[in-house]
C-alpha cells in the first residue's frame, strides 16, 4: 500500500527507490499509550534555567491524571514560539535535551508537533534550494491560493522568491521533490525513536502546493497524510496521527479518513456563543453531528479561538458578535483577509467575563463529551492575568515553584477521574431555553448557559458524580453544571 501511494505521488521508478529507503529506516517498536486525555504545555512558557527538567518534575507530581502530554515545539527554532524550526532533531538548548524529553515520556504518552509544512530559513536545509518552492510573485495564478494570513505568499531571499504560507521566517517545503519526503520521514521516525506516541500534523491542509489551484485540501495532501500514517504505523502500530486543520467543520471531518484524530475546534466558539446568547441550539446541532468518537475536544490552544470552524454553523452576524465582544473585553482579532476574522485572541477566562462558574461548566462539557479531552496548561490555574498580547495571549510564563492550585485545577482533575467511567452513545438536546442535556448511556450531563437556577427531577435515583450523593433531582446553579449516573 505504501509503495502504491508513493507511485501516485512520484511515479513508479522514484517510488521503488523511496520504498527501499523507507524500509531501511524502519525499526519496529511496540511502545503503547492509551490516549484518554491530553495536557498541552509549551516548555517555552516555563521560567528557570532548566525548563524541561522542572516541567518533568511538576508533571509527575501534579498531573498524573493525564495520559498524554503534548509538548508544544521544543526544537531549536528562530521564531513563532517554536513553529519556525531550525533543526528538527535538536532540542532548543535553552530548554534542555532529549534526556529530559525521555524522562517526561517515562510517565506519559508524548504528543509531538510535526511542523512539516515549513522550516526556518536559518536551517541548513535552506542550502538545498530545491527543497523549497520558487515562483514569481507576479504569477496571476497565485490569486487562487487560500491562506490563513494576510502577508505575501512569497518572500525574497538573495534575489529569489520563495513560498511562505505563514511568514517570512517560515519557508514552505517542496514535497514534489521526493528527497524532501524522505528527509521528513527520517525526522518522524527519529521522533518515534525518541518516544512520540501521537503526532500532530501542523498546518495539514496546506502541505501540498500546486500553482493554479487554491493549494488547500488538495488530493495529494490527503494521500500524503495517509502515507505518513502508514509509515508511522509500520514503525509502531500504536502510534496515532492527529490532523490540525483550522477550517470549516465539514472540511475538517474529511481528514478523519486519513488520520486517527482531528480537533473539535468548533466547540470553543460555540460554547462562548451559547454563554453570550443564552441559546444552546447551535451547540446541540454541532454535538449531535459528531458521529465519530475520534475528536480531540479542545477549548483553548496556544493561539486564539479559531473562527473558520464555525463558518457553516454560525451566521456572519453571529460571528461578528463574537468579534465585537472580544474587542469589548480587551482582546484582539486576527483576519485572514480584509473582511474575514480568523481568530479571537483572548483567554477563555477573559472571554467568559472572568466568571469562574462559566469557565468550569465549559470544562465539564469538554470532558463529558465523547472523544478525547485536551486541556491547556494555563487553564489549570485560573484565575490569572495573561501577560501575552495578540496571538501570544495564551503564552503565559509560569514559575513552577510558585503555582496557585486554584479551584479550576481541583475541579478539572476531579472531572478527569470521573471521565474514565463515561460510556454509551451520545445524544444532546435542549431541555428548556439555555439548558443543555447530554445523555451517554446511564450518564447524564446538564449544562446551564443562563443566569438562573434550574431544577431537574428524575423518575429513578441517580448518583451525583461531583458530590457522590444519591439524588432524585438536582438543582443546577446559574451558569453551572451537574453530572449524574442512573442507579440500576
C-alpha positions, 0 to 999 in steps of 0.5 A: 500500500505504501509503495502504491501511494508513493507511485501516485505521488512520484511515479513508479521508478522514484517510488521503488527507490523511496520504498527501499529507503523507507524500509531501511529506516524502519525499526519496529517498536511496540511502545503503547499509550492509551490516549484518554486525555491530553495536557498541552504545555509549551516548555517555552512558557516555563521560567528557570534555567532548566525548563524541561527538567522542572516541567518533568518534575511538576508533571509527575507530581501534579498531573498524573491524571493525564495520559498524554502530554503534548509538548508544544515545539521544543526544537531549536527554532528562530521564531513563532514560539517554536513553529519556525524550526531550525533543526528538527532533531535538536532540542532548543538548548535553552530548554534542555535535551532529549534526556529530559524529553525521555524522562517526561515520556517515562510517565506519559504518552508524548504528543509531538508537533510535526511542523512539516509544512515549513522550516526556518530559513536559518536551517541548513536545509535552506542550502538545498534550494530545491527543497523549497518552492520558487515562483514569481510573485507576479504569477496571476495564478497565485490569486487562487491560493487560500491562506490563513494570513494576510502577508505575501505568499512569497518572500525574497531571499538573495534575489529569489522568491520563495513560498511562505504560507505563514511568514517570512521566517517560515519557508514552505517545503517542496514535497514534489521533490521526493528527497524532501519526503524522505528527509521528513520521514527520517525526522518522524521516525527519529521522533518515534525513536525518541518516544512520540506516541501521537503526532500532530500534523501542523498546518495539514491542509496546506502541505501540498502546493500546486500553482493554479489551484487554491493549494488547500485540501488538495488530493495529494495532501490527503494521500500524503497524510495517509502515507505518513500514517502508514509509515508511522504505523509500520514503525509502531502500530500504536502510534496515532496521527492527529490532523490540525486543520483550522477550517470549516467543520465539514472540511475538517471531518474529511481528514478523519479518513486519513488520520486517527484524530482531528480537533473539535475546534468548533466547540470553543466558539460555540460554547462562548456563543451559547454563554453570550446568547443564552441559546444552546441550539447551535451547540446541540446541532454541532454535538449531535453531528459528531458521529465519530468518537475520534475528536480531540475536544479542545477549548483553548490552544496556544493561539486564539479561538479559531473562527473558520470552524464555525463558518457553516454553523454560525451566521456572519452576524453571529460571528461578528458578535463574537468579534465585537465582544472580544474587542469589548473585553480587551482582546484582539482579532486576527483576519485572514483577509480584509473582511474575514476574522480568523481568530479571537485572541483572548483567554477563555477566562477573559472571554467568559467575563472572568466568571469562574462558574462559566469557565468550569461548566465549559470544562465539564462539557469538554470532558463529558463529551465523547472523544478525547479531552485536551486541556491547556496548561494555563487553564489549570490555574485560573484565575490569572492575568495573561501577560501575552498580547495578540496571538501570544495571549495564551503564552503565559510564563509560569514559575513552577515553584510558585503555582496557585492550585486554584479551584479550576485545577481541583475541579478539572482533575476531579472531572478527569477521574470521573471521565474514565467511567463515561460510556454509551452513545451520545445524544444532546438536546435542549431541555428548556431555553439555555439548558443543555442535556447530554445523555451517554448511556446511564450518564447524564450531563446538564449544562446551564448557559443562563443566569438562573437556577434550574431544577431537574427531577428524575423518575429513578435515583441517580448518583451525583458524580461531583458530590457522590450523593444519591439524588432524585433531582438536582438543582443546577446553579446559574451558569453551572453544571451537574453530572449524574449516573442512573442507579440500576 
